Structures are given as structure tokens and as C-alpha cells.
Amino acid sequence: MRLLRLGKAKRMMGTQTRTLVIGGIMIFVVGAGLGRMLLGWLGHRGTPDLEWARKVDKENSTGHSFSKALLVSARSDGDQTLLLVETNSKVPGEERAWLLWLDRNGKVLREKVYGASLGASGLALAPAPADGTFLVGDRQVSRNTFQGWVLRLDAAGEVLWEKTLGRPGLTGLETARTLADGGVVVGGAQQSVGYIARLDPNGDMVWEKELPEQRRVSAVVPLADGSLVLGCRTEISTTGPGRSSVLALRADGTMLWKTDLSSQGKIDLKAAARLASGDVLVAGRRASVDGKDDVAWLARLGAAAGQIVWQHSLGEPGESTDVSDLLALPTPGQQEAEHPKEAEALLLVSAVRMGERIERHRAVVALGTNGSVLWQKRWGGSDTDYTASLARRTDGSLVVAGSFQRAGQVGKTQAVLWQLDAEGAILAEHIHDLP
């Protein structure tokens, strides 16, 4: 009996990891040589298996779309939602960044695919001047070699400029924030070292910085005084959460302060946001004390010195909970629509329950000023449900992006967008087929 399953080719800062299940044993193979390694192993077993493996690898090289980021663009003619999707269906075997512009009812207004051979992935979005957009990710420049990738798009999605950043290698970007001057700050990793760069509105480099003590910059928060707070992964583990730190840099990129979170446990920081008060909220996944189920972890830090004001863990017994996204809310009066029940922030989490079958749920959690849970709404349940990003419209309603398995096609995934009201009730679901 043949038992072999090829999972999604998942990009991890320039490295592609695929999951194989052979004879009930799960194997992780890293690098673009997966097909040759697999075929070489099966070649010893005879031509029929060799031909079958080639067929499976070819089928798995296309037909996938994974939501990566959301951005709500407030325009004079009404809000538009931008959905960024990573897909290999445009060119089999190569990733592309697929960007969709949607009206408030979820109708696709236009769509464009970005990137070129040998492949490119879009992982983050940020607003640019004149209703434009910064698209950030990584681009493959040669075999097994990647660089950070930044595009500035105009309001119609046309490329104004395109830049590759960092030294070629295992380099990529995964977070971006717009600055007061219309430029952008981007963060990620360069050859397994934390990396951050500031670009002006024209795409010219203002400064770039490696952070040798960090492995990855996973979140960036610009503050009102021009300084930057960075959520960093200090140690990355393949078996669970590692270690994380929060850093602050002055506007010129020099170090301001550092808070090592090691004393709080093993934590993978995933997201950060500036609160209306000026403090910073950070969130991620923390290993449980008993070594069983991980929990979502969040903490409020004072922006002046990085001291922890409070921290909380969220999770249900028997579930492993992770953070997908974090969104700070304005104080009442900053926008016409008041946020519900005085919530200060919204947290998007994913929960996995292991049993006779795997259940994956997603939830939006409203947090009060002391980190208390005001309400939460969860949905999902399929073992193929994945959660990516959360955004809020100017009227207070919410949009959530994720992915799940395409109906009737085992192993094939498609991007999904949910529209929610201000208190998390689902209003509509939009499934986006392949580009």
C-alpha cells in the first residue's frame, strides 16, 4: 500500500519546508531539492513508484492559495479591503503574490499578481501615500537564495518602484509599517539574523540594521516620537516556542532599550500594536508550564522603558492556542463609530484540539484596558482551517482572512475572507478561487 502525502510548500524566511508521510512516518524535508531526494529514494523501489511520485509532486506544485495579510484602505469613495494571498497556481512550482481589492460587500473590484521567476511571496501590507500600498515579502533570486522584497503600488495597483533588500541568502521580510514621512519600515531576517530597514517614500534606503542577538524581527510598531518598538524572536525552536525580546530603536536606528522576555517563559512573539495611551501591546504563543498545550500570551509594555505593566495567558483546556494578529483600537471620539464595550484591542487567535480528529478554530477576542477578555467569538472546526489576519473598517466592522481546503480537492487550499460585525458576529463568508 502506498502512503505518501505532500503538504504545502511553506516558506519559512526563504526556506521551503514540505511534509512527507511515508509509511505513517512524518518527515520534514527542507530545500528545493525535495523532489529529487524523494524520487531518488523511491527509485530504488521500482519504476511504477518512481512515476507515481513524479505525478504526485507535479500535482502538489500548484493549486494552493494561502491568505497572508489584510489592509483596509479608507478612501473618499468608501472603504476598500486589500487581501494578500500567497499562491503557486499562477506558475506551477513558483510562489506569487496575489493581491485582491474588495468592496465592503466582498466583491472583487480588481486583482493583480506580482512577482517573477523564480518566485516571490508577499507576507505583509502597509498603506502608502496617495491611497497606495506597500507590499512586502521575499523574492527568490537564484536557487535556494532569497532577498527581502518591497514594492510600492499606486491606488490602481501599478508598481511605482520595487526593491530587493539584504544580502542574498536565506533573507526575507515579514512585517511592515508606514512612517509619518510616508516611508516604510520593514523587518524580518537576514541569514538567520534579525534585520530591519527604513526606506523613504521613493524607496531609497535611509538606514538598515542587523540585530546579531536576534534571529528574526516579527513585528514593528512606530511611536509618536519617531522611535520604533520591535518584537523579536531571539531563539527559534523546531519543537515549540523559543525565546523572544522587545527592542526599541531611535528614529536613526540606534538602540534605545531592550526587554528580554526569557523570564516570562518560552515565547514566540507574533504581533505588536501601539495603544491609544502610547503603551505597546505584544502578543504571541507561550509554552505551557506543564508542557502540554501552548497558550496565547499578551503583555502591555511601557513605551518609555519597556517595563511590563501586565501580562495574561489565554487558552482552553485541551487546546493549543496561538496568536495570528493583533489590532489596537482608537479611543472613543477618534472615529465616528465607537468600539464595543470600551475594548482597547482585538486579538485574532487560532486554537487546535487534538482528538479522534484534529479540530482547528479561529476566534476574535476583545480586550479591555487591563487585558481582561470582554468578549470572544469563535468559529471553524475543520482540520484544514488556518487563520492569517484581522482588520477593522472605519464603521467598526471587522474582516478576517484565512484559508481552508478546497471542496472536493484533497490537499488543495483556497483563500477565505469573513466579514464580521463590531462584536464578532459573522455576516458573510467569501471564498476566493485561484487567480
Secondary structure, 3 states (H helix, E strand, C coil): CCCCCECCCEEECCEEEEEEEECCEEEEEECCCHHHHHHHHHHCCCHHHHHHHHHHHHHHCCCCEEEEEEEEECCCCCCEEEEEEEEEEEECCEEEEEEEEECCCCCEEEEEEECCCCCEEEEEEEEECCCEEEEEEEEEEECCEEEEEEEEECCCCCEEEEEEEEEEECEEEEEEEECCCCCEEEEEEECCEEEEEEECCCCCEEEEEEECCCCEEEEEEECCCCCEEEEEEEECCCCCCCEEEEEEECCCCCEEEEEECHHHCCEEEEEEEECCCCCEEEEEEECCCCCCCCEEEEEEECCCCCCEEEEEEECCCCEEEEEEEEEECCCCCCCCCCCHHHCCEEEEEEEEECCCCCEEEEEEEEECCCCCEEEEEEEECCCCCEEEEEEECCCCCEEEEEEEECCCCCCCEEEEEEEECCCCCEEEEEEECCC
